[in-house]
Amino acid sequence: MADNLLEVKDLRTYFRTEEGVVKAVDGISFNLERGKTLGIVGESGCGKSVTSLSIMRLIPNPPGKIVSGSIVFEGKDLLTKTEKQMRGIRGNDISMIFQEPMTSLNPIMKVGTQISEAILLHQKIGTTDAKKKAIEMLTRVGIPMPEKRMDSYPHQLSGGMRQRVMIAMALSCNSKLLIADEPTTALDVTIQAQIIDLMKKMRSEFGTSIILITHDLGVVSGLADDVVVMYAGKIVEKAAVRDIFKDARHPYTIGLLQSIPRIDQEVERLQAIEGVVPNQQEMPPGCAFYPRCVRATERCRTEAPPLESFDAGKRAVACWNAVKREAITMSDTGNAPMDGGKAK
């Protein structure tokens, strides 16, 4: 039986607006094993970041609210914890790297002070020892001249170095779970590779479990063990990372894969998924992906497919016409009906 550090079950997080209720996360479930990395993938507006903020219990209320479900961390439901108890968990047991380090770090505090502050808050050590540990963490994440960088302000560091500072802060208390929300966004490919390698190293050294949130399946391939693909607040496919790349079943997953440039193929132009993620207040009655799907049928328009497991429960897909990846090309035109069957 898998040793799960985190179990999310039927999580629903809604936001009330003047225009209506936005179901940002609408009944998702997944598990994360100890020492493993789970990639949560999807376009902007699919509910990835709201999922991470729900786990951290950082949903602003109002207008947001976790309506139902459970978030079980080490056998205890975080939704039953008080705010005081959550402050003891955040940064200590569960840490988060936010999407943009420049806005996440305090611009008027030196980075060394910010790391030391996190250590002092959760660890029973003095100021001198906290500073030593902060320097040690900066060294571990590969920042040159860490003693000097302790006195730097965020604006004096490059984007890659700020992201390393965020990782150092997140791991300074030996967190059991690290949530990385788009940790490589806006970084050049060389720095992206360095950040991914750094996270691998931290996982190996500390045994930290990681939730990697991104829109880039290329980043996922280099770090994740398992993948959850989200669309319009729901999970549309779950599988091991090797199965996603070898045999994706959902047309949305296939579209994401075909938008990635590959060095082993010569293509003049990358294929794109036409359209955009639907407005949560104007969701289609059936499958949310129906208006953009090249394999949609009349059933897809009127009836939403459930997330069904196959391969002895190792994989799951929510599609009436789930087929093997090679059977679909997103360059097909129109919503051509097909006699598709469920994944086998």
VEXDOZA-457235 format. One line per field, with one value per residue: y, z, x of N, C-alpha, C in turn; residue number from 0. Coordinates in steps of 0.1 Angstrom, whole numbers. Example, Ala and Ser with C-alpha at 12.3 -4.5 7.8 and 13.67 -1.06 7.14 Angstrom:
<lummars>
nnorth c(-57_-22)
nup c(78_71)
neast c(132_128)
canorth c(-45_-11)
caup c(78_71)
caeast c(123_137)
cnorth c(-33_0)
cup c(78_79)
ceast c(132_129)
i c(0_1)
</lummars>
This chain:
<lummars>
nnorth c(-12_22_48_75_109_131_134_144_148_150_178_211_244_275_307_336_360_392_386_359_325_312_283_274_253_221_195_177_150_135_118_120_105_99_115_117_133_153_164_191_201_224_250_286_296_271_262_254_269_277_253_247_269_262_239_250_265_292_306_335_348_367_366_339_304_272_248_221_187_171_176_157_156_138_121_137_160_190_209_209_222_250_285_293_269_262_282_272_250_259_268_253_224_223_240_267_278_307_320_343_354_380_395_380_380_403_436_455_443_426_397_377_383_377_349_340_349_331_308_313_315_290_271_261_279_302_337_339_313_309_326_314_291_301_310_286_274_291_285_258_259_269_296_320_334_335_347_374_378_376_401_414_431_421_432_435_411_386_371_343_340_350_332_310_319_318_290_282_294_281_255_257_249_222_212_189_188_204_230_240_267_273_275_281_300_328_326_321_293_281_288_277_249_247_253_232_210_217_214_187_178_188_173_147_150_158_143_154_158_169_192_201_228_238_250_239_210_201_209_193_168_165_164_154_125_116_127_152_163_193_209_236_236_209_175_160_140_115_101_82_99_89_75_95_109_88_76_94_100_118_143_170_168_157_178_197_183_183_209_214_220_197_182_160_160_175_203_228_245_248_229_241_245_253_282_292_287_281_306_305_311_307_281_253_229_202_184_204_209_206_227_232_208_185_160_159_148_147_137_146_173_175_159_155_139_114_110_82_53_32_5_-10_8_26_46_74_89_114_113_108_98_87_80_65_83_86_84_109_141_175_192_184_194_211_198_168_141_109_73_67_48_42_45_17)
nup c(0_-8_7_16_18_14_9_-12_-14_-33_-35_-34_-43_-42_-56_-49_-68_-82_-106_-103_-91_-91_-99_-91_-84_-87_-74_-71_-68_-55_-47_-30_-27_-2_-6_-34_-65_-77_-106_-115_-141_-166_-185_-179_-156_-151_-126_-111_-94_-74_-63_-50_-32_-17_-4_12_28_22_9_1_21_25_-12_-16_-9_6_-2_1_8_15_29_36_55_64_77_90_87_71_68_92_109_130_124_138_142_116_110_123_107_81_63_80_81_56_28_4_-28_-44_-74_-85_-75_-70_-62_-40_-21_5_-4_10_29_38_21_37_62_58_54_78_95_90_99_126_134_133_143_172_179_184_174_162_155_137_117_108_98_77_60_54_40_17_6_0_-21_-41_-43_-50_-29_-3_23_17_1_19_28_7_-11_-25_-51_-59_-68_-94_-114_-113_-91_-71_-71_-62_-36_-26_-26_-8_15_17_22_45_70_68_54_49_27_-3_-22_-54_-73_-105_-107_-126_-144_-165_-165_-182_-203_-195_-168_-159_-162_-142_-119_-118_-116_-91_-74_-77_-64_-38_-31_-31_-10_13_13_6_-4_-34_-50_-81_-99_-131_-165_-183_-199_-205_-184_-164_-173_-166_-138_-124_-110_-112_-129_-129_-149_-153_-162_-165_-137_-131_-129_-157_-166_-152_-145_-145_-152_-174_-187_-195_-214_-232_-239_-238_-232_-231_-252_-246_-230_-250_-268_-253_-252_-279_-283_-275_-284_-301_-302_-317_-339_-370_-375_-390_-378_-346_-332_-321_-295_-304_-294_-260_-224_-209_-197_-162_-153_-174_-183_-206_-210_-211_-216_-205_-223_-247_-267_-278_-287_-311_-314_-305_-298_-301_-277_-260_-260_-245_-222_-194_-190_-166_-144_-150_-139_-151_-163_-139_-120_-120_-137_-150_-168_-181_-204_-231_-255_-253_-266_-280_-280_-306_-323_-326_-339_-334_-354_-369_-383_-372_-353_-356_-356_-340_-336_-308_-281_-246_-226_-225)
neast c(8_5_25_11_17_0_-34_-59_-93_-122_-122_-135_-135_-148_-156_-174_-189_-200_-211_-218_-213_-180_-166_-138_-122_-134_-143_-120_-96_-67_-36_-4_26_51_82_79_72_46_31_11_-8_-18_-36_-36_-60_-72_-74_-52_-34_-52_-58_-34_-33_-55_-47_-28_-44_-49_-69_-86_-111_-140_-137_-136_-140_-135_-156_-163_-150_-118_-85_-60_-33_-5_-22_-41_-68_-65_-84_-98_-83_-74_-68_-46_-33_-27_-8_14_19_23_51_67_60_47_57_58_66_61_45_58_88_97_76_68_88_98_103_117_132_162_174_186_176_150_150_161_141_120_131_135_109_98_117_134_158_185_192_217_224_203_210_233_223_207_227_239_218_216_240_236_217_231_239_263_289_275_274_277_255_235_230_218_192_160_157_182_191_192_165_167_183_167_146_160_165_139_135_154_144_120_129_143_133_132_109_82_66_68_54_55_48_46_76_96_88_92_119_150_159_183_185_161_167_186_172_154_172_182_159_155_178_173_151_162_181_167_144_120_86_71_49_45_35_25_23_37_46_71_87_76_83_110_111_88_70_44_15_-11_-36_-53_-84_-105_-112_-114_-101_-89_-72_-51_-20_11_42_56_37_20_35_40_16_-8_-43_-64_-79_-72_-48_-32_-31_-17_8_15_21_46_79_101_132_137_121_112_94_75_58_44_17_-14_-39_-70_-90_-100_-97_-129_-151_-157_-182_-198_-201_-201_-228_-221_-192_-165_-144_-154_-160_-135_-125_-113_-124_-149_-183_-219_-228_-208_-213_-236_-234_-214_-184_-174_-146_-128_-112_-85_-63_-58_-64_-43_-43_-63_-90_-111_-132_-154_-145_-119_-88_-58_-28_-15_-37_-49_-47_-42_-44_-66_-97_-126_-154_-154_-176_-172_-171_-162_-147_-145_-115_-93)
canorth c(0_34_56_88_121_140_129_154_141_157_192_221_257_284_322_343_373_399_379_346_317_307_270_274_239_215_181_170_141_130_115_123_96_105_115_117_146_153_176_195_208_230_264_296_296_258_259_248_277_277_240_249_278_255_230_259_272_306_312_347_346_365_360_325_295_258_244_207_179_170_177_150_156_129_115_147_168_204_217_210_230_264_293_293_256_263_290_264_240_266_271_243_211_226_253_270_287_313_321_354_357_394_400_372_385_416_444_464_435_419_383_369_385_370_335_338_351_319_298_317_314_275_263_266_282_316_345_336_300_311_333_304_281_308_310_272_271_298_277_246_262_273_311_324_344_336_357_387_379_378_416_419_432_413_439_434_398_382_363_330_340_352_319_301_324_313_276_282_298_270_243_260_242_208_209_175_190_217_233_250_272_279_280_284_310_340_324_315_279_276_289_267_236_248_252_218_202_220_208_172_176_190_161_136_152_160_134_163_156_181_194_211_234_244_248_234_196_199_210_182_156_165_163_147_111_114_140_154_173_200_218_242_233_195_167_153_128_112_90_83_108_82_71_107_112_77_72_102_96_129_153_182_164_155_191_202_177_187_223_214_218_186_182_148_161_187_208_242_253_240_228_248_241_265_287_295_280_288_314_296_315_304_267_245_220_189_185_217_210_203_237_232_195_180_147_160_143_153_133_155_186_175_151_156_125_112_106_68_46_20_0_-15_20_34_58_78_99_119_116_97_93_86_71_66_96_86_85_122_152_187_199_181_206_209_188_157_130_96_63_64_41_45_39_3)
caup c(0_-9_19_11_26_12_2_-15_-18_-37_-31_-41_-38_-51_-54_-51_-74_-85_-118_-100_-84_-99_-94_-95_-82_-87_-71_-76_-59_-59_-36_-32_-19_4_-15_-48_-71_-85_-115_-118_-154_-173_-189_-169_-154_-150_-111_-105_-82_-64_-56_-41_-21_-9_5_22_35_20_0_7_24_11_-18_-18_2_4_1_6_5_26_26_46_55_75_85_96_77_73_69_105_117_133_117_146_140_102_109_127_97_69_64_88_75_42_23_-9_-37_-51_-88_-88_-63_-68_-54_-28_-12_10_-11_19_39_32_19_48_73_55_56_92_102_88_107_140_136_135_149_186_179_186_162_156_148_125_106_102_90_65_51_49_30_5_0_-6_-33_-51_-45_-47_-18_5_34_11_-4_30_30_-5_-12_-36_-64_-63_-73_-107_-112_-109_-77_-62_-70_-53_-22_-22_-24_4_26_18_28_57_81_64_52_43_14_-10_-33_-63_-82_-117_-103_-137_-152_-168_-164_-194_-203_-187_-154_-157_-160_-129_-108_-118_-110_-76_-68_-76_-53_-25_-29_-27_3_24_12_5_-15_-42_-59_-91_-107_-143_-177_-192_-197_-206_-171_-157_-177_-159_-124_-118_-110_-116_-135_-129_-159_-150_-172_-160_-124_-129_-134_-170_-168_-142_-149_-143_-162_-186_-195_-202_-226_-242_-243_-233_-237_-232_-263_-240_-227_-263_-273_-245_-256_-292_-283_-270_-294_-298_-310_-326_-350_-377_-378_-394_-369_-335_-332_-310_-292_-307_-284_-247_-213_-208_-185_-152_-151_-187_-186_-214_-202_-211_-213_-206_-234_-260_-278_-284_-290_-325_-314_-298_-304_-296_-263_-253_-258_-235_-210_-189_-187_-153_-144_-148_-138_-159_-160_-125_-111_-121_-146_-150_-178_-182_-219_-238_-267_-250_-275_-278_-285_-320_-331_-326_-342_-331_-367_-375_-384_-369_-343_-364_-348_-342_-327_-299_-269_-234_-226_-221)
caeast c(0_13_26_7_19_-11_-46_-69_-105_-134_-120_-143_-132_-156_-155_-186_-187_-212_-217_-222_-203_-169_-162_-124_-118_-147_-144_-108_-90_-54_-27_10_34_63_94_76_68_34_30_-3_-6_-30_-34_-40_-75_-77_-75_-39_-29_-63_-56_-23_-37_-65_-39_-21_-55_-47_-79_-91_-126_-145_-148_-134_-143_-134_-170_-163_-139_-108_-71_-55_-18_0_-34_-49_-75_-61_-96_-103_-73_-76_-58_-33_-26_-22_4_24_22_28_65_74_57_44_62_54_73_50_48_68_96_99_64_67_98_96_113_124_140_173_170_191_167_137_152_163_129_113_138_132_95_95_128_138_172_187_194_230_222_194_217_242_215_203_239_240_208_220_251_230_209_241_241_277_292_262_275_275_241_226_228_212_177_155_159_196_193_186_153_171_188_155_139_168_163_126_137_162_135_110_135_151_128_131_95_79_59_71_45_62_38_53_89_105_82_99_133_155_160_195_182_151_173_193_162_149_182_182_147_158_188_167_142_171_188_158_132_108_77_69_38_50_24_30_16_48_48_85_93_71_91_123_110_76_68_30_9_-25_-40_-66_-91_-117_-115_-116_-91_-93_-64_-41_-11_26_47_60_25_14_43_40_2_-18_-56_-74_-75_-65_-34_-25_-29_-6_20_18_25_59_89_109_145_138_111_113_81_76_50_38_3_-20_-53_-78_-99_-95_-104_-142_-155_-163_-196_-206_-196_-210_-235_-215_-177_-160_-134_-161_-159_-122_-121_-115_-130_-162_-195_-231_-228_-198_-220_-247_-232_-201_-178_-168_-132_-129_-99_-82_-49_-58_-65_-31_-45_-77_-93_-125_-134_-162_-138_-105_-81_-44_-23_-12_-49_-54_-38_-49_-46_-79_-106_-140_-158_-158_-181_-165_-176_-151_-150_-138_-101_-93)
cnorth c(12_42_71_99_130_133_139_146_150_172_202_235_267_298_328_357_380_392_365_338_311_294_267_260_231_200_173_161_136_127_118_114_104_104_115_131_145_166_179_205_213_244_273_295_282_254_253_256_277_264_241_258_271_246_238_266_287_312_324_346_359_370_345_316_280_252_230_200_177_171_170_149_149_124_124_157_183_213_218_218_244_272_294_280_256_272_282_253_247_270_261_229_212_239_255_281_294_317_332_358_372_400_392_376_399_425_453_456_427_404_374_371_377_355_332_340_338_308_300_314_299_267_269_268_297_323_341_323_300_317_323_294_288_308_296_269_278_291_265_248_269_288_314_334_346_346_371_389_380_392_422_421_425_419_438_420_395_374_349_329_342_339_309_306_318_298_274_284_286_257_245_253_227_204_195_177_204_219_244_254_280_284_284_294_322_338_318_301_273_277_279_253_236_246_238_209_204_214_193_169_178_178_149_138_152_151_142_158_169_181_205_215_242_242_241_219_192_200_198_169_154_163_154_132_108_128_140_166_180_208_223_237_218_188_159_141_127_100_92_92_101_78_83_110_101_74_80_99_108_139_165_179_163_168_198_196_181_202_225_212_206_186_170_148_175_192_223_251_244_240_234_243_254_269_289_287_288_296_305_299_312_290_260_234_206_190_199_220_208_214_237_219_190_167_147_154_150_149_142_168_186_167_151_142_125_108_91_62_34_16_-3_-3_29_47_61_89_102_123_104_91_92_76_73_78_97_87_99_132_165_195_195_193_202_199_176_145_117_86_58_56_46_39_25_0)
cup c(0_4_15_22_26_4_1_-20_-20_-32_-40_-35_-48_-47_-58_-57_-77_-97_-115_-93_-94_-93_-98_-94_-79_-85_-75_-64_-64_-46_-40_-22_-13_-5_-29_-52_-80_-93_-117_-130_-159_-177_-177_-168_-152_-135_-104_-92_-71_-56_-46_-29_-12_1_16_31_34_10_7_9_31_1_-19_-6_-2_8_7_3_17_21_37_45_67_84_91_86_81_74_82_114_119_125_125_143_126_101_114_116_85_72_72_81_60_38_9_-16_-46_-66_-92_-76_-60_-60_-41_-17_-8_4_-2_30_31_31_31_60_71_58_71_100_101_97_122_144_140_142_163_186_181_173_155_148_136_114_99_93_77_55_45_38_16_-2_-7_-19_-44_-53_-41_-36_-9_17_29_7_7_32_17_-4_-24_-50_-68_-68_-86_-104_-108_-95_-67_-60_-61_-38_-17_-19_-11_16_28_25_40_70_78_62_45_29_9_-22_-41_-74_-93_-113_-113_-147_-153_-166_-177_-192_-195_-172_-150_-154_-146_-118_-107_-112_-95_-69_-67_-65_-40_-21_-24_-13_14_24_11_-7_-21_-50_-68_-100_-119_-154_-188_-190_-199_-193_-163_-160_-170_-144_-118_-119_-116_-121_-133_-139_-155_-161_-166_-146_-121_-134_-146_-172_-157_-146_-144_-154_-175_-194_-202_-215_-237_-247_-236_-240_-239_-243_-258_-237_-240_-269_-266_-250_-270_-294_-278_-282_-291_-307_-319_-337_-356_-381_-381_-384_-358_-336_-320_-307_-294_-295_-270_-236_-211_-196_-175_-150_-164_-192_-196_-206_-201_-207_-215_-218_-247_-270_-285_-289_-304_-325_-307_-305_-297_-281_-255_-250_-247_-222_-206_-185_-173_-154_-140_-148_-147_-156_-145_-116_-112_-129_-146_-161_-178_-196_-224_-249_-265_-259_-273_-285_-300_-329_-333_-330_-341_-343_-374_-374_-380_-358_-350_-354_-350_-333_-318_-287_-257_-234_-220_-215)
ceast c(9_13_24_10_6_-22_-57_-81_-117_-133_-128_-140_-139_-154_-169_-183_-200_-219_-221_-211_-193_-164_-147_-118_-131_-147_-132_-102_-77_-46_-13_18_46_75_92_72_56_33_15_-2_-19_-27_-38_-55_-80_-79_-63_-35_-40_-62_-45_-26_-47_-57_-32_-31_-53_-57_-86_-107_-131_-134_-147_-137_-142_-148_-171_-151_-130_-94_-63_-39_-13_-11_-43_-55_-71_-73_-103_-94_-78_-66_-45_-25_-20_-9_16_28_28_43_73_72_54_49_58_63_63_55_58_75_97_88_62_77_95_106_121_132_151_169_174_182_154_138_153_150_120_118_134_118_91_105_132_153_173_190_207_230_213_201_227_235_211_215_241_230_211_231_245_223_218_242_256_278_279_263_272_260_231_221_222_197_172_158_173_200_186_173_156_176_177_147_147_167_149_127_144_153_125_116_142_146_126_117_93_73_63_61_52_52_45_67_99_99_90_114_138_158_172_192_171_157_180_183_156_159_183_171_149_168_182_158_151_177_179_146_119_99_73_56_43_38_29_21_25_50_63_92_89_80_104_123_99_76_54_25_-6_-28_-53_-71_-104_-121_-116_-103_-96_-84_-54_-33_3_31_51_48_18_22_42_26_-8_-32_-65_-70_-68_-51_-26_-22_-18_8_24_22_39_69_98_121_146_128_113_98_83_68_43_23_-3_-34_-61_-87_-92_-103_-117_-143_-162_-178_-205_-201_-206_-216_-229_-201_-172_-150_-141_-159_-146_-117_-123_-122_-144_-173_-207_-232_-219_-205_-230_-245_-217_-195_-172_-153_-132_-114_-98_-68_-48_-57_-53_-33_-60_-79_-108_-128_-143_-155_-123_-99_-66_-39_-21_-25_-55_-43_-47_-51_-59_-88_-120_-142_-163_-163_-173_-172_-165_-156_-142_-124_-102_-79)
i c(0_1_2_3_4_5_6_7_8_9_10_11_12_13_14_15_16_17_18_19_20_21_22_23_24_25_26_27_28_29_30_31_32_33_34_35_36_37_38_39_40_41_42_43_44_45_46_47_48_49_50_51_52_53_54_55_56_57_58_59_60_61_62_63_64_65_66_67_68_69_70_71_72_73_74_75_76_77_78_79_80_81_82_83_84_85_86_87_88_89_90_91_92_93_94_95_96_97_98_99_100_101_102_103_104_105_106_107_108_109_110_111_112_113_114_115_116_117_118_119_120_121_122_123_124_125_126_127_128_129_130_131_132_133_134_135_136_137_138_139_140_141_142_143_144_145_146_147_148_149_150_151_152_153_154_155_156_157_158_159_160_161_162_163_164_165_166_167_168_169_170_171_172_173_174_175_176_177_178_179_180_181_182_183_184_185_186_187_188_189_190_191_192_193_194_195_196_197_198_199_200_201_202_203_204_205_206_207_208_209_210_211_212_213_214_215_216_217_218_219_220_221_222_223_224_225_226_227_228_229_230_231_232_233_234_235_236_237_238_239_240_241_242_243_244_245_246_247_248_249_250_251_252_253_254_255_256_257_258_259_260_261_262_263_264_265_266_267_268_269_270_271_272_273_274_275_276_277_278_279_280_281_282_283_284_285_286_287_288_289_290_291_292_293_294_295_296_297_298_299_300_301_302_303_304_305_306_307_308_309_310_311_312_313_314_315_316_317_318_319_320_321_322_323_324_325_326_327_328_329_330_331_332_333_334_335_336_337_338_339_340_341_342_343)
</lummars>
